[in-house]
Amino acid sequence: MTRSPDHPRWLTVVGVNEDGLDGLGLAARAALATAEKVVGGARHLELIPASASPKAERHAWPSPMLPFLDVLVSWRGRTTVVLASGDPLLHGVAATLLGRVGPEEMTVLPAPSAFQLACAAMLWPVASTALVTACGRPVESLAAELHDGARIVLFSAGGATPAAAAALLVAHGYGDSAVTVLERLGGPQAAATSLPAHAVGDRVFDQLNTVAIACVAGPDARLLPRVPGLPDDAFANDGQITRREVRALTLARLAPLPGALLWDVGAGSGSIGVEWMRAARGARAIALEPRADRAARARANAARLGVPGLDVREAAAPEGLAGLPRPDAVFLGGGATAPGALEICWAALKPGGRLVANAVTLETETKLLAARGTLGGDLVRLQIANAEPVGRMTGWRPAMPITQFVATKPRT
Protein backbone atom coordinates (compact mmCIF):
# COMPACT_ATOMS: atom_id res chain seq x y z
CA MET A 1 0.00 0.00 0.00
CA THR A 2 1.42 3.38 -1.02
CA ARG A 3 1.48 6.49 1.08
CA SER A 4 -0.09 9.74 -0.04
CA PRO A 5 2.59 12.39 -0.56
CA ASP A 6 0.16 15.01 0.77
CA HIS A 7 -0.93 13.10 3.85
CA PRO A 8 1.59 10.51 5.11
CA ARG A 9 0.67 8.16 7.91
CA TRP A 10 -0.07 10.77 10.54
CA LEU A 11 -2.64 8.69 12.48
CA THR A 12 -1.78 5.64 14.58
CA VAL A 13 -4.44 3.60 16.38
CA VAL A 14 -2.95 1.73 19.31
CA GLY A 15 -4.68 -1.20 20.99
CA VAL A 16 -4.46 -1.10 24.78
CA ASN A 17 -5.39 -3.76 27.33
CA GLU A 18 -5.67 -3.71 31.09
CA ASP A 19 -1.88 -4.07 31.47
CA GLY A 20 -1.56 -0.58 30.01
CA LEU A 21 1.86 0.68 28.96
CA ASP A 22 3.56 -2.55 30.04
CA GLY A 23 1.67 -4.45 27.35
CA LEU A 24 2.66 -2.17 24.46
CA GLY A 25 5.30 -3.08 21.92
CA LEU A 26 8.15 -0.89 20.71
CA ALA A 27 6.23 0.49 17.72
CA ALA A 28 3.32 1.62 19.90
CA ARG A 29 5.65 3.23 22.43
CA ALA A 30 7.52 5.04 19.65
CA ALA A 31 4.24 6.37 18.21
CA LEU A 32 3.24 7.70 21.62
CA ALA A 33 6.65 9.27 22.24
CA THR A 34 6.44 11.40 19.09
CA ALA A 35 2.70 12.15 19.12
CA GLU A 36 1.40 15.71 19.06
CA LYS A 37 -2.14 14.60 19.90
CA VAL A 38 -3.40 11.62 21.92
CA VAL A 39 -7.08 10.70 21.98
CA GLY A 40 -8.78 7.97 23.97
CA GLY A 41 -11.50 7.06 26.40
CA ALA A 42 -11.00 8.11 30.01
CA ARG A 43 -10.04 4.53 30.94
CA HIS A 44 -7.44 4.30 28.17
CA LEU A 45 -5.91 7.64 29.13
CA GLU A 46 -5.60 6.42 32.71
CA LEU A 47 -3.85 3.25 31.54
CA ILE A 48 -1.25 5.21 29.53
CA PRO A 49 0.56 7.85 31.62
CA ALA A 50 1.15 11.29 30.18
CA SER A 51 4.90 10.70 30.44
CA ALA A 52 4.63 8.18 27.58
CA SER A 53 3.76 11.05 25.21
CA PRO A 54 5.44 14.13 26.68
CA LYS A 55 4.83 16.37 23.62
CA ALA A 56 1.15 15.55 23.19
CA GLU A 57 -2.12 17.26 23.97
CA ARG A 58 -4.43 14.67 25.49
CA HIS A 59 -8.11 14.56 24.58
CA ALA A 60 -10.80 12.30 26.03
CA TRP A 61 -13.55 11.15 23.68
CA PRO A 62 -16.69 13.20 24.34
CA SER A 63 -20.16 11.67 24.37
CA PRO A 64 -21.43 11.32 21.71
CA MET A 65 -18.13 10.44 20.09
CA LEU A 66 -18.90 10.74 16.37
CA PRO A 67 -19.02 14.57 16.11
CA PHE A 68 -15.46 14.72 17.49
CA LEU A 69 -14.24 12.82 14.43
CA ASP A 70 -14.46 16.09 12.50
CA VAL A 71 -12.03 17.63 14.98
CA LEU A 72 -9.70 14.64 14.73
CA VAL A 73 -9.69 14.76 10.92
CA SER A 74 -8.85 18.48 11.06
CA TRP A 75 -5.51 17.49 12.63
CA ARG A 76 -4.49 15.74 9.39
CA GLY A 77 -0.73 16.01 9.00
CA ARG A 78 -0.05 16.23 12.76
CA THR A 79 1.14 13.03 14.41
CA THR A 80 -1.84 11.66 16.29
CA VAL A 81 -2.39 8.54 18.38
CA VAL A 82 -5.85 7.13 19.11
CA LEU A 83 -6.01 4.69 22.01
CA ALA A 84 -8.50 1.84 21.69
CA SER A 85 -9.35 -1.46 23.35
CA GLY A 86 -7.57 -4.60 22.19
CA ASP A 87 -7.81 -5.00 18.43
CA PRO A 88 -9.17 -1.66 17.12
CA LEU A 89 -10.37 -3.29 13.89
CA LEU A 90 -12.56 -5.86 15.69
CA HIS A 91 -15.77 -3.91 16.39
CA GLY A 92 -13.46 -1.02 17.30
CA VAL A 93 -12.78 2.62 16.52
CA ALA A 94 -10.30 1.92 13.70
CA ALA A 95 -13.13 0.56 11.55
CA THR A 96 -15.07 3.78 12.16
CA LEU A 97 -12.05 5.95 11.35
CA LEU A 98 -11.54 4.20 8.01
CA GLY A 99 -14.77 5.83 6.88
CA ARG A 100 -13.17 9.26 7.38
CA VAL A 101 -9.43 8.70 6.86
CA GLY A 102 -7.72 7.03 3.92
CA PRO A 103 -5.98 3.73 4.67
CA GLU A 104 -2.72 5.23 3.39
CA GLU A 105 -2.88 7.75 6.28
CA MET A 106 -3.40 5.32 9.15
CA THR A 107 -1.45 2.63 10.98
CA VAL A 108 -3.10 0.15 13.36
CA LEU A 109 -1.07 -1.51 16.12
CA PRO A 110 -3.39 -4.06 17.74
CA ALA A 111 -3.17 -5.75 21.11
CA PRO A 112 -4.88 -9.10 21.81
CA SER A 113 -8.62 -8.58 21.50
CA ALA A 114 -11.11 -9.33 24.27
CA PHE A 115 -12.28 -12.17 22.02
CA GLN A 116 -8.81 -13.73 22.00
CA LEU A 117 -8.37 -13.15 25.72
CA ALA A 118 -11.75 -14.73 26.49
CA CYS A 119 -11.02 -17.77 24.32
CA ALA A 120 -7.65 -18.16 26.06
CA ALA A 121 -9.27 -17.89 29.49
CA MET A 122 -11.85 -20.54 28.55
CA LEU A 123 -9.38 -22.68 26.55
CA TRP A 124 -11.73 -22.48 23.58
CA PRO A 125 -10.25 -22.70 20.06
CA VAL A 126 -10.82 -19.34 18.39
CA ALA A 127 -11.77 -20.82 15.01
CA SER A 128 -14.74 -22.73 16.47
CA THR A 129 -16.02 -19.95 18.76
CA ALA A 130 -18.67 -17.46 17.64
CA LEU A 131 -18.36 -13.75 18.41
CA VAL A 132 -21.35 -11.47 19.04
CA THR A 133 -21.20 -7.85 20.15
CA ALA A 134 -23.76 -5.98 22.23
CA CYS A 135 -21.73 -2.76 22.08
CA GLY A 136 -24.03 -0.30 20.38
CA ARG A 137 -26.18 -3.18 19.13
CA PRO A 138 -29.14 -5.12 20.55
CA VAL A 139 -28.29 -8.16 22.64
CA GLU A 140 -30.95 -10.05 20.64
CA SER A 141 -28.29 -10.69 17.97
CA LEU A 142 -27.16 -13.49 20.29
CA ALA A 143 -30.24 -15.54 19.34
CA ALA A 144 -28.94 -16.22 15.81
CA GLU A 145 -25.94 -18.14 17.21
CA LEU A 146 -27.80 -20.45 19.59
CA HIS A 147 -27.56 -24.19 19.14
CA ASP A 148 -26.70 -27.07 21.42
CA GLY A 149 -22.95 -27.15 22.06
CA ALA A 150 -22.28 -23.66 20.67
CA ARG A 151 -19.50 -21.64 22.24
CA ILE A 152 -20.09 -17.90 22.07
CA VAL A 153 -18.13 -14.87 23.24
CA LEU A 154 -20.31 -11.82 23.78
CA PHE A 155 -18.83 -8.31 23.96
CA SER A 156 -20.73 -6.50 26.70
CA ALA A 157 -22.10 -2.97 26.58
CA GLY A 158 -21.90 -2.70 30.37
CA GLY A 159 -22.51 -4.35 33.70
CA ALA A 160 -26.11 -5.30 32.92
CA THR A 161 -25.36 -7.10 29.64
CA PRO A 162 -24.69 -10.54 31.22
CA ALA A 163 -28.13 -10.50 32.86
CA ALA A 164 -29.79 -9.48 29.58
CA ALA A 165 -27.97 -12.27 27.75
CA ALA A 166 -28.92 -14.82 30.40
CA ALA A 167 -32.58 -13.79 30.22
CA LEU A 168 -32.49 -14.28 26.44
CA LEU A 169 -30.95 -17.74 26.88
CA VAL A 170 -33.68 -18.73 29.33
CA ALA A 171 -36.42 -17.40 27.03
CA HIS A 172 -35.06 -19.52 24.15
CA GLY A 173 -34.83 -22.70 26.22
CA TYR A 174 -31.11 -22.51 26.98
CA GLY A 175 -31.40 -21.87 30.73
CA ASP A 176 -28.85 -24.57 31.65
CA SER A 177 -26.14 -22.95 29.52
CA ALA A 178 -22.94 -22.04 31.38
CA VAL A 179 -22.45 -18.28 31.49
CA THR A 180 -18.96 -17.12 32.49
CA VAL A 181 -18.55 -13.39 33.07
CA LEU A 182 -14.92 -12.36 32.57
CA GLU A 183 -14.24 -9.01 34.22
CA ARG A 184 -11.19 -6.82 33.57
CA LEU A 185 -9.65 -9.36 31.23
CA GLY A 186 -5.87 -9.24 30.92
CA GLY A 187 -5.23 -7.07 33.96
CA PRO A 188 -4.34 -7.46 37.64
CA GLN A 189 -8.01 -7.17 38.66
CA ALA A 190 -9.21 -9.91 36.29
CA ALA A 191 -12.00 -12.06 37.70
CA ALA A 192 -14.31 -14.77 36.40
CA THR A 193 -17.78 -15.77 37.59
CA SER A 194 -19.53 -18.86 36.20
CA LEU A 195 -23.25 -19.49 36.63
CA PRO A 196 -26.00 -21.32 34.75
CA ALA A 197 -28.03 -18.83 32.75
CA HIS A 198 -31.14 -19.39 34.87
CA ALA A 199 -29.21 -18.35 38.01
CA VAL A 200 -27.83 -15.01 36.77
CA GLY A 201 -31.00 -13.08 37.54
CA ASP A 202 -30.56 -9.31 37.61
CA ARG A 203 -26.97 -9.40 38.87
CA VAL A 204 -24.81 -6.46 37.73
CA PHE A 205 -21.12 -6.97 36.97
CA ASP A 206 -18.13 -4.72 36.36
CA GLN A 207 -18.72 -2.35 33.44
CA LEU A 208 -15.70 -3.87 31.68
CA ASN A 209 -16.72 -7.46 31.09
CA THR A 210 -16.89 -10.09 28.36
CA VAL A 211 -19.31 -13.02 28.49
CA ALA A 212 -18.43 -16.58 27.49
CA ILE A 213 -21.44 -18.84 26.87
CA ALA A 214 -21.38 -22.62 26.54
CA CYS A 215 -24.82 -23.40 25.12
CA VAL A 216 -26.93 -26.27 26.44
CA ALA A 217 -30.26 -26.75 24.71
CA GLY A 218 -33.08 -27.71 27.05
CA PRO A 219 -36.03 -29.91 26.06
CA ASP A 220 -38.09 -26.84 25.08
CA ALA A 221 -35.36 -25.19 22.98
CA ARG A 222 -36.13 -24.72 19.29
CA LEU A 223 -33.27 -25.61 16.99
CA LEU A 224 -33.34 -23.01 14.24
CA PRO A 225 -30.56 -23.43 11.65
CA ARG A 226 -29.28 -20.62 9.47
CA VAL A 227 -30.21 -22.57 6.33
CA PRO A 228 -33.37 -20.92 4.89
CA GLY A 229 -36.69 -22.66 5.46
CA LEU A 230 -37.57 -22.10 9.12
CA PRO A 231 -40.93 -23.51 10.20
CA ASP A 232 -43.84 -21.17 9.53
CA ASP A 233 -44.68 -21.06 13.23
CA ALA A 234 -41.24 -19.62 14.00
CA PHE A 235 -42.76 -16.36 12.73
CA ALA A 236 -45.70 -14.63 14.36
CA ASN A 237 -48.03 -13.94 11.43
CA ASP A 238 -51.62 -13.29 10.42
CA GLY A 239 -51.40 -15.52 7.36
CA GLN A 240 -49.41 -12.97 5.32
CA ILE A 241 -46.25 -15.06 5.10
CA THR A 242 -44.22 -16.74 2.37
CA ARG A 243 -44.63 -20.39 3.31
CA ARG A 244 -41.69 -22.52 4.35
CA GLU A 245 -41.04 -24.51 1.16
CA VAL A 246 -41.61 -21.53 -1.13
CA ARG A 247 -39.50 -19.35 1.16
CA ALA A 248 -36.57 -21.78 0.97
CA LEU A 249 -36.74 -21.82 -2.83
CA THR A 250 -37.09 -18.04 -2.95
CA LEU A 251 -34.03 -17.49 -0.74
CA ALA A 252 -32.05 -19.91 -2.91
CA ARG A 253 -32.82 -17.69 -5.92
CA LEU A 254 -32.08 -14.48 -4.02
CA ALA A 255 -28.66 -15.96 -3.05
CA PRO A 256 -27.78 -14.20 0.25
CA LEU A 257 -24.13 -13.12 0.43
CA PRO A 258 -22.14 -11.57 3.31
CA GLY A 259 -22.77 -7.82 3.55
CA ALA A 260 -25.34 -7.80 0.73
CA LEU A 261 -28.47 -5.64 0.92
CA LEU A 262 -31.99 -6.94 0.20
CA TRP A 263 -35.15 -4.96 -0.44
CA ASP A 264 -38.11 -6.98 0.83
CA VAL A 265 -41.08 -5.18 -0.74
CA GLY A 266 -44.40 -6.05 0.86
CA ALA A 267 -42.78 -7.76 3.83
CA GLY A 268 -45.81 -9.06 5.77
CA SER A 269 -44.32 -11.03 8.68
CA GLY A 270 -40.76 -10.19 7.55
CA SER A 271 -39.88 -13.84 6.97
CA ILE A 272 -37.87 -13.27 3.77
CA GLY A 273 -35.82 -10.41 5.24
CA VAL A 274 -35.22 -12.31 8.47
CA GLU A 275 -34.02 -15.46 6.72
CA TRP A 276 -31.86 -13.43 4.31
CA MET A 277 -30.04 -11.84 7.26
CA ARG A 278 -29.67 -15.15 9.11
CA ALA A 279 -28.26 -16.89 6.04
CA ALA A 280 -25.13 -14.75 5.51
CA ARG A 281 -23.05 -12.86 8.05
CA GLY A 282 -23.41 -9.12 7.75
CA ALA A 283 -26.29 -9.41 5.27
CA ARG A 284 -28.70 -6.46 5.53
CA ALA A 285 -32.33 -6.02 4.61
CA ILE A 286 -34.83 -3.19 4.29
CA ALA A 287 -38.42 -4.38 4.60
CA LEU A 288 -41.33 -2.25 3.38
CA GLU A 289 -44.69 -2.99 4.97
CA PRO A 290 -47.54 -0.44 4.86
CA ARG A 291 -49.63 -1.92 7.69
CA ALA A 292 -48.51 -0.82 11.15
CA ASP A 293 -49.52 -4.09 12.85
CA ARG A 294 -47.60 -6.20 10.35
CA ALA A 295 -44.56 -3.91 10.51
CA ALA A 296 -44.51 -4.25 14.31
CA ARG A 297 -44.85 -8.02 13.99
CA ALA A 298 -41.95 -8.15 11.51
CA ARG A 299 -39.73 -6.20 13.92
CA ALA A 300 -40.62 -8.57 16.76
CA ASN A 301 -39.90 -11.62 14.57
CA ALA A 302 -36.52 -10.19 13.60
CA ALA A 303 -35.52 -9.52 17.22
CA ARG A 304 -36.65 -12.96 18.44
CA LEU A 305 -34.81 -14.75 15.63
CA GLY A 306 -31.51 -12.94 16.17
CA VAL A 307 -31.50 -10.27 13.47
CA PRO A 308 -32.74 -7.12 15.26
CA GLY A 309 -31.03 -5.02 12.60
CA LEU A 310 -33.79 -5.73 10.06
CA ASP A 311 -34.79 -2.24 8.89
CA VAL A 312 -38.60 -2.37 8.81
CA ARG A 313 -40.18 0.72 7.29
CA GLU A 314 -43.89 1.40 7.54
CA ALA A 315 -44.33 2.32 3.89
CA ALA A 316 -45.69 1.01 0.61
CA ALA A 317 -44.15 0.72 -2.84
CA PRO A 318 -43.44 2.61 -4.96
CA GLU A 319 -43.36 5.69 -2.66
CA GLY A 320 -41.37 3.93 0.07
CA LEU A 321 -38.59 2.99 -2.38
CA ALA A 322 -37.46 6.60 -2.86
CA GLY A 323 -34.02 7.34 -1.46
CA LEU A 324 -33.17 3.77 -0.41
CA PRO A 325 -29.57 2.58 -0.90
CA ARG A 326 -29.12 0.43 -4.01
CA PRO A 327 -29.85 -3.25 -3.32
CA ASP A 328 -27.96 -6.39 -4.24
CA ALA A 329 -31.24 -8.30 -4.39
CA VAL A 330 -34.95 -7.51 -4.41
CA PHE A 331 -37.90 -9.64 -3.38
CA LEU A 332 -41.36 -8.57 -4.51
CA GLY A 333 -43.99 -10.46 -2.57
CA GLY A 334 -46.91 -8.31 -1.56
CA GLY A 335 -45.50 -5.37 -3.55
CA ALA A 336 -45.35 -6.95 -7.00
CA THR A 337 -48.61 -5.40 -8.20
CA ALA A 338 -47.86 -1.82 -7.08
CA PRO A 339 -47.73 0.38 -10.21
CA GLY A 340 -44.13 1.00 -11.23
CA ALA A 341 -42.63 -0.90 -8.28
CA LEU A 342 -41.02 -3.66 -10.33
CA GLU A 343 -39.54 -1.18 -12.78
CA ILE A 344 -38.15 1.04 -9.99
CA CYS A 345 -36.63 -1.99 -8.25
CA TRP A 346 -34.98 -3.18 -11.47
CA ALA A 347 -33.54 0.27 -12.16
CA ALA A 348 -32.14 0.51 -8.62
CA LEU A 349 -30.71 -3.02 -8.56
CA LYS A 350 -26.93 -3.21 -8.72
CA PRO A 351 -25.34 -4.91 -11.75
CA GLY A 352 -25.28 -8.64 -11.08
CA GLY A 353 -28.13 -8.28 -8.60
CA ARG A 354 -31.10 -10.65 -8.44
CA LEU A 355 -34.81 -9.80 -8.58
CA VAL A 356 -37.34 -12.41 -7.47
CA ALA A 357 -41.11 -11.89 -7.55
CA ASN A 358 -43.79 -14.39 -6.53
CA ALA A 359 -47.35 -14.34 -7.87
CA VAL A 360 -50.47 -16.16 -6.72
CA THR A 361 -53.08 -14.27 -8.75
CA LEU A 362 -53.50 -14.24 -12.50
CA GLU A 363 -53.21 -10.45 -12.51
CA THR A 364 -49.78 -10.55 -10.89
CA GLU A 365 -48.74 -13.48 -13.06
CA THR A 366 -49.62 -11.48 -16.16
CA LYS A 367 -47.38 -8.67 -14.95
CA LEU A 368 -44.50 -11.08 -14.37
CA LEU A 369 -44.95 -12.58 -17.83
CA ALA A 370 -44.63 -9.08 -19.29
CA ALA A 371 -41.53 -8.43 -17.15
CA ARG A 372 -39.91 -11.58 -18.51
CA GLY A 373 -40.54 -10.33 -22.04
CA THR A 374 -38.81 -7.03 -21.22
CA LEU A 375 -36.04 -8.08 -18.83
CA GLY A 376 -35.42 -11.70 -19.68
CA GLY A 377 -35.05 -14.14 -16.81
CA ASP A 378 -37.00 -17.24 -15.86
CA LEU A 379 -40.56 -18.10 -14.91
CA VAL A 380 -41.02 -21.11 -12.64
CA ARG A 381 -44.25 -22.69 -11.40
CA LEU A 382 -44.04 -23.91 -7.80
CA GLN A 383 -46.65 -26.39 -6.62
CA ILE A 384 -46.64 -27.67 -3.03
CA ALA A 385 -48.99 -30.35 -1.69
CA ASN A 386 -49.34 -31.50 1.90
CA ALA A 387 -50.59 -34.83 3.19
CA GLU A 388 -53.84 -34.28 5.11
CA PRO A 389 -56.67 -36.45 6.41
CA VAL A 390 -59.35 -37.48 3.92
CA GLY A 391 -61.94 -39.08 6.11
CA ARG A 392 -60.17 -41.99 7.76
CA MET A 393 -57.48 -41.98 5.08
CA THR A 394 -54.76 -39.55 3.98
CA GLY A 395 -54.46 -37.66 0.73
CA TRP A 396 -52.59 -34.83 -0.92
CA ARG A 397 -54.05 -31.34 -0.57
CA PRO A 398 -52.36 -28.90 -2.97
CA ALA A 399 -51.70 -25.31 -1.98
CA MET A 400 -52.31 -22.55 -4.50
CA PRO A 401 -49.60 -22.63 -7.18
CA ILE A 402 -46.93 -19.93 -7.14
CA THR A 403 -45.48 -18.37 -10.27
CA GLN A 404 -41.95 -17.17 -9.60
CA PHE A 405 -40.11 -14.68 -11.78
CA VAL A 406 -36.32 -14.59 -11.42
CA ALA A 407 -34.00 -12.20 -13.27
CA THR A 408 -30.34 -11.24 -12.86
CA LYS A 409 -29.31 -7.75 -13.92
CA PRO A 410 -26.49 -7.76 -16.48
CA ARG A 411 -23.11 -6.52 -15.26
CA THR A 412 -22.51 -4.47 -18.40
N, C-alpha and C positions, 0 to 999 in steps of 0.2 A: 504494500500500500504506500502510495507516494504522499509526501507532505505538501501542503499548499505553501507556496512561497510567500503569500500575503499573511497567512495565519498558521504558523507552525504549531506544534503540539504544546499549546499553552495551558491546557486543562488536564489534570491528572485526578482520577477518581481512585481513592485508596480504600480498600476494604479493611475494616477494623473489627476485632473481636474483643471479648471481655478481658483479654490479657493486655490490651492497650498497646502502648509503644513497644513493649517487650516482644510482641508477636509480629512486628513489622520487619520486612526484609530490607536489604540495603537500598534497593531502588525506591521504596516508599519513604524511607528516612531521608534520602537525598532530595526527593521531591518536596518534602516538608521543609527541609533546611533552606531551600532557595525560593520558597513560595512567597509571593506578595500578598496573596489572599488565601484564607483558609475558611471553608464553609462546612458546617456539619450540624447535626442535632445536638442538643444540650448534652446528652449522654456521651456522644462521640467526642465532643470538645473536652469533656472532663477526663476521658480516657487518654487523650493526647495532650500532654502539658504544653503550655505556650513556649517553653524553652526549646521544643523540637522545631519550631518555626519562628525564630527570633525576629525576622524581618516582616512578618505577615500581620495584616489586619485580620482579626477573627470575627466571623459572622455566624450567628445561630440561625438555622432555618426558621422563618416565621410561620405562623399558621393562619391561613392556608399557605402552602409552600409554593404552589405553581406560579403566582404572580412574581415571586422573587427571581424566577428564572430569567426574566427580562433584565434584571439588574446584573445577574451573573454573566449573561451573554454580552452585556455592555463592557465587561472587563476584557473582552477578546484581545489577545496580544500580551496580557499581563499574566505571569505565572500564577496559576490558581490550583489549589488542591481542594477537592470535595471529599469529605469523610463519609463513609457509608458502612452499613453492616455487612460483614462477610463477603460474599460475592456480589458486587454491585450490579451485575448483569442478570442475576437470578431474582426476578421480581424486585429489583432494586432501582436506585436513582439513576444509574448509568443508562439503563434502557430509556428512561424518560429524557435524559439529556441528549440522547442520540436523535431525538426529534427536533432539537434546536441547534445542535452543534455538529458539524461535519465529522465523520470518523477520522479524517486526516488531522483533526485538531486535538483529539483526545486520546489519552492513554488510560487503561484500566489495570490496576494492580490488585487482584483479588486476594482475599484471605479465605480460609475454609468457610463454606456457607453453613448456615444453621441446619440445612438439610444434611450435609455431610457429617456435621458434628452429631446430629441426632442419630443417623444411621450407625456411626461409630459407637455411640453410647449404647445403642440397642443391639449391636453386632448384627445388623441387617445389611445384606448386600445392597448397594445403591441401585444397581441395575434392575432389581426386582422389587423396589419400593416406590410407591406412588407419592407424588408431592401435590399438595393442595394448599392454596394460600387463602386466608381470611383477612389479609391486610388490604383494606379498601374494597373488599369484595364480600358478598354474602357467604356465610358459613354453609349454606345449603349446597354449595358446589361439592361438598364432601359426599353427598348422596350418590353422585355418579360413579364413585370409586368403590362402593360397597359390594363386597362379595365374600363368601366364607373363605377365610385364610388370607385375605388381603392384608398387606402391611402398608400403612399410610403415615406420612409425616405431614402435619398440618402447621403452617405458619400462623401464629396467633396474632390477633389485632390488639390483645390486651388481656388483663387478668380474668375476664369473664368468658373468654373464648372457649377454654376447656369445658366449662359447664354447658355452653351452647352446643358444642360438638357432641358431648355425652347425651344431651337431651335428644338430639337428632338421631343418634345411634339407637337409643331406646325406642323412639317412635318408629324406626324402620325395622325393629325386631332384632337388633344387634346389642341388646342390653348387657350380655355377658362378655362383650369385647373388652380386652385389656387396654386401658387408657393410661399412658405414662406421660406425666407433665414434667418436662425438662426445663428447669428454671436457670437462668444465667449461664447458659451453656458455654463452656470453654474458659470460665473464669474461676477465681478462688471461692466464689459464693455459689458455685453450681450445686444444684439439688435436683433430685428426681423423686416423684411421687407416683406410685402405680395403684390404680383402683379399677374395678370393673365399672363399665359405663353407668350401670344403674345405681352405683353408690356415689357418684360424683356430686349429685344434687346441685345446689347453688353455690358451691365453694368457689372462692375467688383466689387466684394465684398471683404470683409476681407478674407485673406488667410485661416483663421480658421473659416469655416462655415459648416453647415449641412443644407440640403434642405428637406423641407417637401412638398409633392405634393398631393393635393386632385384632383384626375382625373375627368375630365368632357369630355365625348366623344361628339365631334361635329358631324354634319350630314354626314361628309365625313370620319369619323374614321372607320377603319376596326376592327371588333371584332375578334381577333384571339386567340382562347382558347389554353391551353396547351395540351389538348387531341389530340392525333395524327389524322391526316386527314385534314390538312389545304387545302384550295382551291388550285388548280394547279396554278392559276394566282397570288398566293401569292409569287411564286418563279419566278424570271426571268429565262427563259430557252429557249433552241433552239430545244425543243422536246425531249431531252435526260433527261427524268424525270420519276420517278416511280409515276404513276398516283394516284390520291387521294384515291380511294377505296382500291387499291392494297397496297398503302403505309400504310394505317391504319391497314390492316390485317398483313402486314409485321412487323410493329412496335409492334403489339400485340404479335407476335411470338418472337421477339427479347427481349421483356420484359425489358424496361428501368428501372434501379434502381439507387437510389442516389449514386453518386460517381463512377458509373460503366463506363468502357471504351469500346467504340465500334470502330471496324475497318469498315469503309465504303469503300469497294474496287470497284473502277469504279464509282466514286461519281456523275458524270454528274453535275446537278444543285446543288447537296449537300442536297437534300430534306430529305433523310433518316437521315443523320447526324444531320441536323438542328432540325428535329422533335424529335430525340432521346434526344438531349440536352435540348430541351424545356420541355420534358415530365417528367423529374426527376431532382430535384435540385442537382447540382454538377456533373451531368452526363457529361462525356467527350467523344469526338469523334475525330478520325484521319481519314481524307478522302483522298483517293488516286485518283487523276485524271490526266491522262497524257497530256491532251490538255490544253494549257495555257489559252485560252479564257474561257473554262468551269471552270477551277480552279479559275480564277478571278471572274467569275459569282457566283460560290459557296461561295466565301469569302464575296461578296457583299450581297448575300441572308442571310448569317449568321448574318452579322452586322445589317441589316435592321430588322431582325426578333428576335433580342435580344440575340443572342448567338455568339458574336464576337470571343469567344474563340475556335470556331471550327478550328481544326488544318488541314488546307488544304495543301496537299503536291503534287507538280506537278511531279508525278511519276506514273509508271505503275506496276502492279503485273506481275511476282513475285518479280522483283528486288526491288521495293519500299517497300516491307514488311521487308527487312533485318533490324535488329536492333530496331524494334518497340517494345514498352512495351507490355507485354502479355495482350490480350483483354479479357473482360468478355462476349463479343458478337461480331459476325462477320456477316456483310451483303455482299454478293457477288451479285452485280447487273451486271454492265458492265464488271466485272473482272472474272466472273465464268468460262469463256473458256480459260483463260490464263494458259498455261501448268504449272502444279505443284502448282497453286495458292490455290486451294481448300485444297490440302494436307498440304501445309505450314500453312494455316490458322487453320486447325484442330489441327495440332501439337502444334501451339502456344496458342490455346484457353485454358483458365483456366478450371480446373475441375468444372463441373456444368455449364459451359458456353454454349451459344446457337449459332449455325451457321444456317443462313437462306440464301438460294440462290434462285433466281428467273430466270426462263428460258422462252424465247419466241420461240426460234428456236429448231428444232428437234435435232440439233447437241448438243446444251447445255442440252436439256432434256435427251439425251442419257447419257451424263456425270453425270447428277444428279441421274439417275437410277442406274448407276454403283456405285456411292457414297453411295446410300442407301443400296446396297448389301454389301458394305464393312463396313460402319459405323452404319448401322441401321437408325432409324429415320423415318420420314413420308414424303410421297409425296402427295401433294394436288393440284387439278386442280381448278384454279380461273377463272371464266368466268363472265365478266361484260358486260351488255348491256345498252345502253342509248336510251331514247325515242327521235326520230328525225323525221322531216317532211318526209312524203312519198307522194309526190304530194300535194294534199290538205288535206291529212290525216296525221296520226302519227303512226309510227311503231318502233319496237325495232331494233337498229343497234348494233350488238355485236362487242366488241373490240377483238383483238387477245387474245386467251386464254393464261394464265400464269400457268406454272408448278412450284410449290414452294416446295423446299426441306428444311426440318427442322430437325435438330439433336441436341441433348443435350449431351455434353461430360460427361461420367461417372465420378463420384467423386472419385472412387477408381481404 
